[in-house]
Every structure is written in C-alpha cells, then in structure tokens.
Amino acid sequence: MNVAVLADVHSNLPALEAVVEDFQQRNVTHVWHLGDAIGYGAEPYACLQLLADLKAELITGNHELAVLDAGQAMGFNSMAREAINWTRRELSEEIRAFLETLAQGMKPLPGVYLFHGLPGQPNGYLRTAETAEAVFSHFEENDPRIRIAFFGHTHRPMIFTHLPGGPVRMFEPHEDLMIAPGRRYLVNPGSVGQPRNRNPFAQYLIYRPGEGRILFRRVEYNVREAQSRIIEAGLPPSLAARLSQGL
C-alpha cells in the first residue's frame, strides 16, 4: 500500500496535475487530502473533480468552511477574502452540499489520523513544539493508538516527533523518514498549490505504512500557467506573484 498525502491544493490545477503525474509513476494506490483543496487559485471545481476521479479521501480545511460560512473568513486577509468570495460564486449548490459532508478529521488506517490545522480546529496552527506537545497529549487522552497524524494548513513540510517521557523534536524534512518503533509523529507534507517555504515546487509526500517509511516529494510544474489563470480569472495579482516565490 502506497498513499499519496496531499494538502492545500488551493485550486491550483497545474500543480495538482504535476503531483498526480509524479505519484502515478510510484505505484500509489490511495490518496489522502488534508483540507483546503479550494481557495486562492483559479480552478476550484477542476481540482475537486480531479480529486474525486482519484477517489481521494478528503477532509475539510478552513477554506472549505469559509466557502460554506462567510463568517469563517473574518480572520482572512483581504486577498484571501476576495478569493474565497470568488470561489463561493464559482461553486454550484451541489458542490457546496458535498463540501458540507466533509469531516474535520479522519482515521483512514488503524493508528493514523488526518486533520487540517489542529484536531477539531481547522483554523488552528501547528507551528511550534509547544503546540505539538499539546496535540500529542490530546491523542494520548482521546485515542492512544494513534502513532502518526498528517496535517496541513501551514504550507510548510514539517515533522514533530515524540517518544513518551522525552521532549518533542521539531524539524524540516531533508530526506525520507523512517518511522521508529515507540515514537509518535505529526507530519506536514507541505502545500501542493501554494508552498510557503521559499520553494515554488508543488510539495507532497508518499506514505508506505508497510515499510514504515515517508518519502517527501517536490515536483516542478508550470507556475506561469497557474499565474496566468489567476490573472485571467480576475483574482488578486498578488496571489499569482507569490507562486513563483514560494511564499
């Protein structure tokens, strides 16, 4: 079993297509998406359709929630609010009804959990070892069987790991990760459609549970095409500019 774990596609179809082409060459059998398939970019419907064609397991992110409830976008910056209002107009009632069915978390395999920002809080941010420690404690209290959880929202590849009785370690991945016995992990694959680690490549990971191995992938795609589609859609030009900077 090989799982492609994606997050934060953000309506960037060229990036998503490049990632799909990459993982289809690597015997991927399942796809998990960690929220925010929409928002920012110019092709929300096409991205959702492609994920549906892949039979991807989806959870909700804060941008899905904001499409369904304008009040959820109150904390967004002006360009994010403009993009979410545009997205809301673009998506049909049928698609919005589908988005309402998405859960905030999921257990796709025994010992594995998926969430977007924080467990039960898609708008929350997991950025620090202190927050990660609270998340590990949450799982210990609510489901101690969970050994690895995948999350998104920060748009940066990141690993937090914890051995009971020891400190939480936090690091950016620079090579494949082997799951160590007894340790627990919180893993962010980075963003497919809007990376923010100063690398413009589309980013995701492949999880091989049988091997206890995680492969972090960075995939070049046609950034200029994605930028052109944003401009043509009438979305804020800054949303296009940031794609080439990985910000």
Protein Blocks (a to p, Z undefined) as FASTA:
>chain_A
ZZdddehklopaklmmmmmmmmmmnopabdcdeejjbghiaclmlmmmmmmmnopacddd
fklmmmmomklmmmpcfklmmmmmmmmmmpcfklmmmmmmpcfbdcfbghiacdfkbghi
akbccfbfklmmmmmmmmmmmommbmbdcdehkopacdddddehiacdddddfbdcddde
hiacdddebjfklccehpabdcdddddfknopacdddddddfklmmmmmmmnopafklmm
mmmnoZZ
